[in-house]
Amino acid sequence: MTERLKAAMEKMPKSGTLPFDPLAIAQATTEFATSLKPADLLEVQLQAARQWSDFWTRAFTGAATKKPRDRRFAAPEWQDDPYYRNIRDAYLLASDQLRALVAKGEGGAMVRFLLDQYLNAVAPSNFAATNPEVVARTSETGGANLLNGFANLLEDVSSGQGIVRRRTDPDAFVKGETIAATPGQVVYQNELFQLIQYDPATPDVAAEPLLYVPPLVNRFYMIDLQPKSSLVKWLVDQGRTVFVISWVNPTEAQRDKGVEQYVLEGIVEAIGVVTKRTKAKPDLFAFCLGGTLVAITLAYLAARGRAGEVNSATLIGSMVDFADMRDWSAFVHEGHLSALEDHLEAQGFIDSVELQRLFAAMRANDLIWSSVVNHYLLDKPAPPSDLLYWFEDGARIPAAFLKSYNRDILFANKLTSAGFVVDGAPIDLTAIKTPMMVIALKDDHVSAWSAVYDGARLLNADFVLGGSGHNAGVINPPAANKHGYWTSDATPATAAEWLEGAEKHEGSWWPHWQQWQASHGSGERVPARTIKDGLEPAPGSYAKAL
C-alpha cells in the first residue's frame, strides 16, 4: 500500500496552465463577503436561531420529519433511525441556511457554484461513520471494504486525470455490437466528420431524409444506445431515412477549426451530401450545442439565399440566447476566458477529461460523490449504464472553436443581435424562415428550459417541453411511457406563463415530433434507400477513435 501511495503522489498532475482563473474565484468570494449588510446578517442569524431551536425540539421529542426526495438518503435508516435522521436533517437545514445567506450577497453564480461544491462534499452520506450503508458494509466485511476502497482511491489519483473512475463491467457495452449498433454505413467523410446512413427497415420511406447534428462534447450515439431506447432505430422503424454526423475527435491538426468551419465544412457540407444521395431536402434535428450550430447554419443559408436547402429543423435542449445561463455563467467570466485561451494555446484543444470534470462538477452528487461512496466506501461496482458509458466516452474540442464559441456566442451573446459572422454573412436568427420546432427538457441542468423557450421565441419556432433532464429526457422511447410532455400554441413573454397555459400529455414526445414533421413534409413515400457504396459499417472509425 505504501508503494501505491508513493506512485500515486508521483503521478499527481504537475503545475502548468489552468483552464480557469484562481484570481477570479478569489474576487467573487471577496465581493460576496464585502457586500453583506449587517442588517442582513442579523436577519439570517435570528432566523437560524429559530430554525435550530425547532430542530432540537424535534430531535429530543423524536418527532418524525418528512423524507426528502434526495437519492443520497434513500436507505431506510436515514428516515427510521433517529441518529441518522437527525444527522441528515441537520445537514439539510444548514445547507438551506447557507444558500439563503449567499442569496443575500453579491458574487453571483461563482459563489453559488463554490457553495454547492462544498455542500455536496460534506454531505454525511460521503463519510464512513455517518452513512448507515457503509457502517453495515464495514461490519459485514470486517473493514475490507474500506481497505479496498482506499486502494481504489490511490488508483484514481495515480491516473492523473482528476476524476473518480466508475468501476463497472468493462465488457458490458461494445460499440457497433451492443451499443451504437443500429445497422448502417459511413457514406462520406472529410477532416471534420463522417456521415452515417442507416439501413432501411421498411419497404418504402418518407421522401424527406433526416439529418442529425450532435454536439461536439460527446459522440453522436446518445441517440443510438441500446436498441430498446435507440431514437435512431425508432426513426428507421417509422420509415425514415436517417443520416447522422459523427464528428472527428480533434487533435492538434484541427486546432484552427472554428465555429465557421464546423458550419461550412461540417453541417452545410453534410446537407449537400444528403440531398445528393436522396434527391430531397433534409429535415435537420440536433441536440444541445449541435442545435446552436444548426441555428447558425440556417441563418447563414438564409443570408446566402439558400434557405430552401433545408425542409425543417428541430433543436433539442439547445440554446441560442445565452442571457440566462444559470450556474454555467460562473465560467463565462473575462478572467476564466483568458485563462482558458492560454491553456488552449498550449495544447491546441480542450481534452475530453477536462470537459468531463466540468460536467461532473455541475452534477457532483450523481457523477462524483455517488461513485466515491460506491467505490471508496462500499467497495461495490456500479451497475452497467448505457447513458453513463456514452457520457464517459467524451471528445475533445479544438482551440479555435472554443475561443470563438465562448467569446462571441456565450460571453457577448452575439446570436441575439446579428453580431456573429460566418464567411462574411451576419447571422440573423430572425431571418430564418425554415419551419422549426424547439424542444426543451423540464429538468435540464445544462440548458435551462426557460432559456431554451426564450430562444424559441427569438426563432419564431413551435415549442414543446419534455419531461426529465438534459440527456434522459431525449432518450424517451414511447414504449417506456415515461416523463410526459407539454404543448401550447401560445407564445407569451415568459416561460412560466407558457407552462401555466400548456397542456400536459403522458408518454414520449417522439410521436408528437414526428407528426409535426409530417405536417411540414410532402407526404410522399419513395422506395427504401438501400446503401451500396458504404465506406465502413456504422458507427464508423471516428466514433471509435480515442
N, C-alpha and C positions, 0 to 999 in steps of 0.2 A: 504493500500500500504506500510506503514511503517513496519508493521509486516512481510509482504512478503519480504521486503528488508533485515530485520533482519534475517529471516530464510535463505535467500539466502547466506548471509555472513557466517552464522554458518555452512553451508554445502559446503563451498568452499573447494577444495582439500587441505588436510593437507600436511605438508612437509614430505618428505620421499625420497626414492631412485628415481632418474630420469633416463629415458631411453636414455639420451644424456648427453654430457659433456659441461657445460657452458664455461669452460676454452678454449675448442677447438674453440668455436664460437668467443670468445674474441681474441684468437690467430689469427684466419683467418682475422678478421677485422683489427687488428693491422698490420698484414703482408700486407694487401691491402694498408692501409694508408701510411706506410713507403716505399712502393715500387713505389709510384707515383713520376715521374720525373718532375722537374719544367717546362721543355720544353713541356711535355705532358699536364700539367695543363694550360699552356699559350695557347696551341693549342685549348684545349677544351673551354677555356673562349672566345677566339676570334671567334670560330665557334658559340658559344652560342649567342654572341652579334649580329652576323649577322642574326641568326635564329630568335631571339626575335625582331629585327628590322623589319624583314619581317612579323612576326606575327602581330605586332602592326599596320603596314601599312595595312594589310588585314582587321584587326579589325575596324579601323577607316573609311576605304572606304566601308565596308560592303561586301567585296568580299567573295563569297561562296567558301567553301573548299569541297574536296571530302569526301563523307560519309565513315567512316571506317567500316570494317567488324568486328564489335565488338558488341556482344549482349547486353552489358551494356548500349549502346547508341542507342538502337533500336527505342525508342519513337521518333515520327516525330519532336518534339520540339528541340531535340538535333541538328537537321540539319536546321530547318526552322526558329527558333528563334535566333537572333544574340547573345542574352545574354547567352543562354545555349550552343550555338555553340562555342563561344569564350572560355567559361569555359572548354568545352570538349577538344578543340584544344590546349589550354594552358597546360592542364594535359597531353595530349598525347605527346606534344613536350618536356615537362620537363622529362617525362618518358624515351623518346628516348635519351635525353641528359645524364641522369643518367646511363643508360645502356651503353652508349658509354664510359663514364668515367670509369665504373667498368671494361670494357673490356681492358682498358689500364694498369690496375694494376694486382697484384697478389692476392691470396686468394682463387681463384678457384670457384668451384661450391657452396661452403657455402656462399660466399659473394653475388653471383648471387641470391641464394635462399633467403637470407635475404632482398635483394633489392626488389625482386619480391613480397615478403610478405608485405613490406612497401607500394609499389606502388599499389598493389591490395587493401590495406586497405584505402588509402587516395583518391581513385577514387571519383570524385564528385557525381557519382551515389549512393554512400553509405551515403550521408548526406541529411537530410530533406530539407534544404534550397537551395540545388543546384541540386536536382533531380526533373524535371518537373512533373513526375507522382506522386511523394509524395506531392508536393505543391498542385496539383489539388485534390488529395485524402484528404488532410488535410482541404482544403476549403470545400469539399463536406461533410465531416463528422463532421466539427466543431472541429477538433483536436482529436476526439475519436480514430482514427487510431493510433496516437502516444501514447495515454494513454494505449490502449490495447497492443500495441507493446512493451511498457515498461514492462507490466505485463508478456508478453511472454519471454522477456529477463530475468526477475527475475526467471521465471520458469526454464529456461535453466541453469542459474547459480546455482540455488538450487539443480539441479540434480547432480552436482559434476562431470559430465562427460566431461566437457570442449568442448562440441560440440553444434552447432546450430541445434536443432531438427527440421526436416522438418515436417511441420504441413499439413497433408493431410487426406483423408478419411481412417480411420483405418481399415475399413472393405472392402476396395477395392480389396484386394488380400488375399486369404486363401490357404495355401499350401495344395496341394492334391485336390483342388476344382477348383480354378480359376488361379492358378499358380503352376508350377511343377505338372501338372495334367495329363500328358500322362499315360495311364494305364500300370501298371507293378507290379512286386512283388520283395521284398527283398528275394534273394535266398541263401544268405550266409552272415555271419558276424563274425568278431573277434574283438579284442580290439581296432583296428585302423580303421576299415571301415565296411560298409555294401555294399554288391554288389547287384545292382538292375538289373533285366532283364525285358525288356519291352514286352508287349503282341504283337504278330504279327498282321499286318493289311493286309497281302496278303496271298493267298493260299500257295505259296512257297517263299523261301527266298534264298539269296546268301549263298553259303556254308560257306564263311568266316564270322564270327561274328565280331562286332565292340566293342571295349572296350575303354571307355572314362576315362581319368585320370585328375581330376580337380586340381586347386591349393589348397593349404591349407587355404589361406586367406579368401575365401568366400565359401559358399555352392555350390554344383555342379550344381544347376538348372539354372545358367545363360543360359545353352543350352536348357532349358525347361521352358521358361517363358510362355506367353500366347500361345494358340495353333497356332495362325496365324504366330507367329515368332519363334516357337519351332524347333530347329535343331533336337532334338530327334524325335519329331513327323514326321518331314520331312524324316528323315532317315528310320524310320519304314515304312512310306508310300512308300518309294522307294524299299521296300523288303529287308531290312537289319535287322538282329537280333542284337539289341543294348543292351549292358551292360554298367553300369555306376558305378564307385566307388564313394561312399558317405562317406567322411572322418568323423570320430568321432570329436565332438567338445571337444578338450582335456581339462583335469583338472590336478590337482596335480598328479593324478595317472599315467599320461603319461609324466611326466616331463623328464624322461630319454629316451624317444623315439626320436632318432636322424634320420638323413638322411638315414643311413644304415637300420634302422628298417622300415622306410616308403618304402624303395625299396624292402626289402626282405619280410617283413610281410604284406606289402601292395600290391605293384604292381606285384611282382613275384607270390605272393600267388593268386592274382586275376586272373592272366594269367592262372595258373593251374586250377582254378575252372572253368573258361570259357571254356578252352579246354576240360575238363572232361565232361561238360554239353553238348557241341556241337560236340565233336569229330572232331574239326577243329582248326587250328591255327588262333588266332585273328588278326585283323587289329587294332592297337592302334591309338588313337588320343588324344591329350592333349592340354591344354591351359596354357599359362603363366608359373608359377613355376611348374605346372604339367608336362609340356613339358621338363623342365630341368631334372625332376626326371625320365621321360621316357628315355631320352638320357643316363642317368646314368645306368638305368636298362638294356638297350640294350647292353651297353659296358660291364656290369657285365655278362650278359648271354653269350656274345661272349668270354669273358675271361674264362668262365667255360665250353666252348664247347657246349653251349645250344642255340646258336643263332637261330636255326631252330624252336624254340618255338613260334616265332612271325612272322606273314606273312608280315606286313608292318607297318610303323609308320608315323604319321603326327603330327608335332609340330606347334601350332598356337600362335603367339605372344610370343614365348619362346626364351630365350637367353641361350647360353652355353659358349659364350665368353664374359666376363664381363670387357674387357679392356675399353669399351666406355659405361659408364652408364649415361652419360649426367648429368642432375640435381640430379639424385639419388646418384651420387658419393659424394655429400655433407654429406651423412650419413655414408659412408663407410670410417671411419677415426679411427685410433687407440684409440683416446680418447673416441669417441662415442661408439665404440665396447666394450671397457672396462666398461663404464658406463652402457650400456645395459646389459652386463653379470651380473653385480652386481644387477641390477634391476630384472633380470630373476631369479637369485638365491633366491631372497626374496620371489617370488610368484610362481615359477615353470613354468610359461608360460607368453607370452605377450598377453594382453587382446585384445578382438576384438575392443573395443572402442579406445584403443591406436593406433591400426592399422588404424582404420577409421579416426582418427585425422591426421595421417601421410599422408594417401592417399588424404584426403580432402585438406590438405595444398598444395599438388602438383597440385591441380586443384582448387585453392581457389575461383576464380571468379564463377565457376559453382557450387561448393559444399559447399561454406561457404557464400560468400557475396551475392549471389542471394537470399539465404534464409534470410540473415539479412535484405535485402530490403523488401522482401515479408512479413516476419513475424514481424519485429520490426518497420518498417516504414509504409508499406502499410496496415498491418494487414489483409493480404489475404492468404487463404490456397493455398498450392501448388497442381497442378493437379496430380492425381494418375499416377505413373510411375512404370511399372513392373521392369525396369532395376535398378532404384534407390531403389525400395523395396528390390531387391536382394543385392545391394551394402550395404545397411544398415543392412542386415542380416548376419553380419560378424561372424567369428570364431576365436578361439584362436590358438596359435602355441606353441608347447612345447619348454621348455628352451633348451634341448639338440639339437633339430632340428635347432633352430635359431642360436645357438652358432656355430655349425658346418657349416651351410649354409653361415653365414656371414663371418666367419674367413677363411674357406677353399675355398669356391666357389666364393664368391663376392670379398673379400679383396685380397686373394692370387691367385685367378683365376686359380685354380689347374686343372680345367677340360680341359684346353688347353695344359697341359704338362704331362698328365697321373699321376699327383701328388695326386689325390684323390683316396682313397681306400675304398672298400666295402667288408667286410668279407674276408679281405686278398687279394682281387683281385684289382690290379691297374686299374683305369677307364681310358681306352684309347679310346677316341671317334673316332679316325681314324681307329680303328679296327672293327667298326660296318659295317657289310655288308648287313644288312636288308634294303630293299628299303625304302627310306624316302622322304617325302615332308615337306618342311618348308614354312609356310605361315606367312608373316609379314603384319602389318597394317600401312598404309602410315602416318596417323596422330597419331600414338601410342605415348602416353606420358609416358608410363611405360617401354616398350621395344622398344627403337628407331629402326625403321625398318632397318636402315643401320647396326646396331649392330646385328640384327637378321640375316641379309644377311651374315655378317661375319661368324656367327655360321653355316649357311647353307653350306658355302664353307668348313668349318672345317669338317662337317659331310658328305660332298660329296652328299648332298641332292638336289633334284629338288626344285626350288624356285618359289613362287608366291607372288605377292604383292597385297593385298586387299586395298580397299579404306576405309576411315573413321578411327576411333580411336580404342583404346585397347579393349573396350567392344562392342561398337556399330558396329565395323567392323566385329565382329564374328557373331552377330545376324543380318544376312543379307539375309532373305528368297528370293528366286527367284521371287516370286510374287510381291515383292516390287520394283524390278528393280532399285535398288539404288547402289550408291557408285562406282561400276565398279572394275576392277582388271587388273593387268599387268602380262604378261608371257614372258619368253625368255628362250631359251635353252643354251644361253651363260653364262659363269661364270667368268666375268672379275674381276680384282683385287679389284675394289671399287663398292659400291652400286650405286654411281652416274653414273658410266659407264654402269652398268646393266640397270638402268632406261632409259638412253638415247637410248639404243637399244631395249627396251622392247615394246611389242605390247599392246595397251590398248583395253580392252573388256568392253562392257556395262553389267550391271546387277551384279548378285551374283557369287562368286567363288564356291559356293556349288556344282553345277553340274560339273564344271571342275574338282573339287577334286574327285567326285565320279567316273568320267571317268578315272582318274588316278588310283584310287584304283582298278577299274575293270581291267585295263591293267596289274595289278600285282596280280590278283586273278586267280582262277582256271576256272572261268566262269560257274561253276556248280551251279545248283539250287537244293534245298532239300525241303521237306515238311516243312511248317511253324512249328516253335518250340513252342508249347504251354507249359504253365507253370502249373504244377500240385503239386508242393511241395513248394509253396511260404511261407515265414515266416510271412510277413505282407505286406500290399499294399504299393506301391510307393507313396510318396518319402521316406518313412521309418522314423523310430524314430530318427536316427542320424541326419537327415536333419531338424527335428523339434525341437530337443533338444536345450535348451538355453545354 
